[in-house]
Amino acid sequence: MNPHDEDPVPLSKTRRKQAMEDLQALGEELVALSGDRVKKIDIPEDLREAVSEAQRMTRHDEAKRRQMQYIGKLMRNVEVEPIRTALALVRGESASETARMHRLERLRTELLNDEKVLHEIATLYPSVDLQHLRSLRRAALKEHEQNKPPRSYRALYQLLKELEYAASGESPEAGPETD
């Protein structure tokens, strides 16, 4: 065997340890996702089960620390770039969903402050039932005046959210819930 066939410089212990910590951190990102999002990422079944097990652990104790180390160990045998790409995509989707949510909340606030915004909403979402939207607006204002629970206020947001998703052709199940 020729000595030149092997790696010219083996990784130092520090670099190996850093690589393992990076894999474990990637595993922690997987554990932080919802179960549905993890299902959409292409990972080996044993890693998926380990992530699922870690997600069920509620306390941050020694058992969870060992589970995270185990996930890091499993990740040594996995091609990590597709996982990194999928996690980056999830983070990007979250940012766009948050921006959409804030835009809808602003639209709801503008509608409550000025009824003329109804025409803007009718232009943005031609399928809107303006009568229903008006009644939700009146009920939300009345709830606010009487310090009642904000049922109509929340219903107004949900209606705007449904209109937004219908207009974009997307499914509202993927977005975050808010009031």
N, C-alpha and C positions, 0 to 999 in steps of 0.2 A: 504494500500500500504506500502510495506516494504522500508525503506530508503536505504537499501543496494542494491536494484535493480537498482538504478540510477547510473549515472557515479560517481565514487568516487570523482573526482576533476574536476569541470567544467573548460573549457579553460578560461584563463585570457583574459581580453579585449585586451591586447597587442598581445597575441598569435592569437586571432580571427582576429585582424586587419592584422597581418602578413600573415595568411592563405588567407585572401581576396586579399591582394596585390600579393601573389604568383599566385592566380587564374587569376588576372588581367594581370600579366606578361605573363602567359601562353596564355591568350587571345591576347595579343599584338604580340606574336610570330605567332599566327594563322593569324592575320591581315597582318603581314609582308609577308606572303606567297603569291604566285600568286593564282588567282582564280581557276586554274586547279588543283593545289596541294591541295587546301582546299577541293575541290570536292572529292578527293581521300581519305580524312580522314573521318572516321565514326563518325559524330557528329549529334546531333538533329537538325531538320530543323530550329527551331527558333534561335538557336545559329549560324547556317550557314548564315541565313538572316542577323543577327546582325553583323557578321564578314564582310559579303559582303557590308553592309551599311557603316561600318567603313572604308573599303578599298576605297569606293567612295569618302570619305571625304579627300580633299587634304590639307586643312589647319589644323594646329595643334592648334586648338582654344578650347574654352569652350565646344562647341558642340561635338567635337571629344573626349574630356576628359570624358564627360558624357556618350558617347557611349561606351567607354572603360570600364567605371564603370558598365554599363549595361551588357556588355559581361562578366565581372567578376561575376556579380550577377547570370547570367544564368549558369555559370560554376559551381556554388555551387550545382546545381541539376544534374550534369553530372559526370559520372565516368571518372576521369581525367587521370588515368594511361594509357589507350589506346591512349589518345591524346598525352601524354608525349612521349610514345613509337614511335608514328607516327612522331612526330616532331624530335625526335632523329634520326630516319631513314632518314628523309628529310635532316637533317644537314649532316649526313654521306654520303648520295648520292651526296650532293653538294661538299663535300671534294673530293670524288673520281672523280667527273666530272671535278673539277678544276685541279686535277692532270693529268687527261687524256688530257685536253685542253693544259696544259703546255708542256706535252710530245709531242703532235702534233705540237705545235709551235716550239719546239726545232728541231723536225724532218724537218720542213719546212725550218728553218734557216740553218740547216746542208745541206739540198738539194741545197739551193741557193749558199752556199759557196763551195760545192764540188759535181760535177756531179756524182761521183762514188757512192753517197748515193742512186742513182736510183736503183742499184742492191740490196741494203739492203731493199728498199721499195718493190721491186719485190719479194723478198724472204718473207717479212712480209705479203704482200697482193698479192697473185698470180693472182687475177682477174684484177689487175691494167692495164690500157691502157698506156703503157710506152711512146708511141708517143705523146699522149695528155699531159702526165705529163711533158715530155721534152719541148713541146711547151709552156706550162704554165710557166715553169721555165725560158725559154728564154724571154718570154714576161714580166715576173715579173722583171727580171734583167734589161731589156731595160727600163721599166717604172721607175725603181729606178734611172738609169743613167740620164734619161731625166726629172727627178723630176715631173713625171706625177702622177695622182691619182692611188693608188695601187689596181686596179681592179684584175689583174692577181695574185697579191700577195694574195689577199683575196680568189680568186677562188682556188688557190693552197691549202690553208688551208681547204676550204670546201671540196675539193676532198679528201684530207687526212682524214678528219673527216668522210666522207661517207664511205671510205674504212675501216676505223677503226670500225665503227658501223656495216657494212656488215660482217666483219670478226668475230665480237663478237655476231652477231645475234640480236643486240639491235636496238631500234628505235632512230634516231638522234633528233627527236622532243623534247626529254626530256632534252637534254644537253643545256648548255648555248651557246649563240651566241658570236662570237668574230671575230676579223680579224687578 
